Each structure stands twice: as C-alpha cells, then as structure tokens.
Amino acid sequence: MNLDNLRYFVRVVEANSFTAAAERLGTQKSTLSRRISQLEDELGIRLLQRTTRKLHLTPDGEELFERCRPLICKLEDARHGLSVNQPEPQGRLKLTMPTELALAMLDDALSSFMQQYPKIQMEVELTSRVIDMVEEGVDIAIRVGALEDSSLIAQPVAQVARGLYAAPDYLSQHPALVSPHDLQHHRYIGLLHRSDPLHFGNWDQSHSLQMETPLRTNSLTFMRYMAQRGFGIARLPCFFAQPQVDAGNLVPVLQHYPVPSIGLTALYPSRQHLNPKTRLFLDHLHTELQQHPWASHALIQLPGQDVT
C-alpha cells in the first residue's frame, strides 16, 4: 500500500474537503483526487462518496481511516521531529489574527520571525471574523478574549492589561469619577458582538452597572478615536492608550479599581501532529513576549512543556 496515498486520504477526511486538504498539504486538488482513486484501485474498494459539497466515508473508508490515522500521525510526528532540527525550515505558514492586534502588538514578533527564518513563506490574514481553520488551511489563529468551544487546541499566549480612559474635555464636563458607581452618570463606548461585561478586580460585583452605551464598535482604533473626541469612556489595552495619554489626549480614570486583563490565545488544529513551523512560531512568540511592554504575562505552553 502506498503510504503517501494513505496519508492524503487521512488528511482529506480530516479536512472534510479536497480543497482545504490540498491547501494544507501544498498540492493540487486534482492530485489528491487522483491519489485517492489510486488507493481505492489498489484496495479494490470505494473509500469516499463524493458530492458537490461534502465528502461521505463509506463503511470501508471509515474503518480504514480509524485504523490508519494513528499510524499516519506517528509517522508524521517522526518526520516533523527530524525536520525541526534542520538548519533552514521552509514552506508555508498561514496565520490569522485581528488587524489591530497585528499592527499594534505583534508586528515586531512577525518581522523578527521572518528575518530568522527567511525560507518560511508567511501568509497572514488580518480579520476579526471567526474562521474555520481546517477548511481554510490556517496553521495558527491568534484570538482575543473568551473562546467558543471547539475541537481546536487552545494555548494561552499572554494577558494584556486594560484600563478606562476618557478625554480631559469630557471629564471636565461630567460628574467626577470616584468609584465605579459614578459610571452610571457617564457614556460608555462598548464592544460590538462580544459578551465582555465591565468588572473591577477589587469592587463588589453584586452591584450592577447601569451605563449609557450609545456607541458600540468592533474596532479598538475607532473606540480610542471616539474617546479622544470626548464621546465617552472607553476600556482599552493600556499599551494601546498610552501614546494618547502621553500626548494629553486621554486620561486614565478609576485607577484604584483595576480592570481585569484580557487573554490572547493561540489556536491550532491538532496536538498530535503539530506542524514544526507552528512550533517554531509559537516558541518565537513566547520569547518575544517575555519582555514585551504590553504583555502582562507570556503564557505560551506547547505540548510536553509546563507553563512558567
């Protein structure tokens, strides 16, 4: 039995798509289809029922997949273990992350990684939408905040400190802020499509905050801009607000009532056969974040490692 054909079969079934599997494997969709047809001819059985939209395993295909997937994973782990030690890693590495995260926080980590590994071709999709990593052939997704349940492997990256900020003109025209109770007399600029209630680390959480929220947005840049314009109070990452604080455009408020930090998480499809380029990037990101001013804690944990 041709092991390459068997490997292609396993990866196509995992991706539930010839197109997604071809992208992840760096080959053509037609090549995968031909290789699986060869495997079916060699075994004399039908493995997949192909339709225009979905793949369906036959009973024989399901049995072959369940029996052979662990073997293919072990073989690829062995191959990946050897390739990690190669002096010049190469090939494609596809990432996705929110636009502002890349531009304001991770640009140094990305550029230094590319300088260190010039033969790795980086594909970085900047988007806030939650994508199907397997379907779209993504190796790593960096996400902010709470995550939905999924079959993906989630590894904490860092905690980012946040605070409340407002423009000096806004504060001069509204009641003084002494405790979180006073926020009920203020306008709050909130996040769009995210359940992220405003809490304080050392304040009685039994009290609910009734705040006017006339503006919600999915952009931290727009949120910061509107706060600078005196539209209301915004909760922002401290590093992101600090340049405007230094310029006198924003002022931190309620500093005696700390806002909980927000987590960054790296997601990848499988722990069993971690792409060596994925491991290299996560290791690099961990190193970069150790001394980064905006990361409260660098928390990356890879399989077989302990959180430090």
C-alpha positions, 0 to 999 in steps of 0.5 A: 500500500502506498503510504503517501496515498494513505496519508492524503486520504487521512488528511482529506477526511480530516479536512472534510474537503479536497480543497482545504486538504490540498491547501494544507498539504501544498498540492493540487486538488486534482492530485489528491483526487487522483491519489485517492482513486489510486488507493481505492484501485489498489484496495479494490474498494470505494473509500469516499462518496463524493458530492458537490459539497461534502465528502461521505466515508463509506463503511470501508473508508471509515474503518480504514481511516480509524485504523490508519490515522494513528499510524499516519500521525506517528509517522508524521510526528517522526518526520516533523521531529527530524525536520525541526532540527534542520538548519533552514525550515521552509514552506508555508505558514498561514496565520490569522489574527485581528488587524489591530492586534497585528499592527499594534502588538505583534508586528515586531514578533512577525518581522523578527520571525521572518528575518530568522527564518527567511525560507518560511513563506508567511501568509497572514490574514488580518480579520476579526471574523471567526474562521474555520481553520481546517477548511481554510488551511490556517496553521495558527489563529491568534484570538482575543478574549473568551473562546467558543468551544471547539475541537481546536487546541487552545494555548494561552499566549499572554494577558494584556492589561486594560484600563478606562480612559476618557478625554480631559474635555469630557471629564471636565464636563461630567460628574467626577469619577470616584468609584465605579458607581459614578459610571452610571452618570457617564457614556460608555463606548462598548464592544460590538458582538462580544459578551465582555461585561465591565468588572473591577478586580477589587469592587463588589460585583453584586452591584450592577452597572447601569451605563449609557452605551450609545456607541458600540464598535468592533474596532479598538482604533475607532473606540480610542478615536471616539474617546479622544473626541470626548464621546465617552469612556472607553476600556482599552489595552493600556499599551494601546492608550498610552501614546494618547495619554502621553500626548494629553489626549486621554486620561486614565480614570478609576485607577484604584479599581483595576480592570481585569486583563484580557487573554490572547490565545493561540489556536491550532488544529491538532496536538498530535501532529503539530506542524514544526513551523507552528512550533517554531512560531509559537516558541518565537512568540513566547520569547518575544513576549517575555519582555514585551511592554504590553504583555502582562504575562507570556503564557505560551505552553506547547505540548510536553512543556509546563507553563512558567 
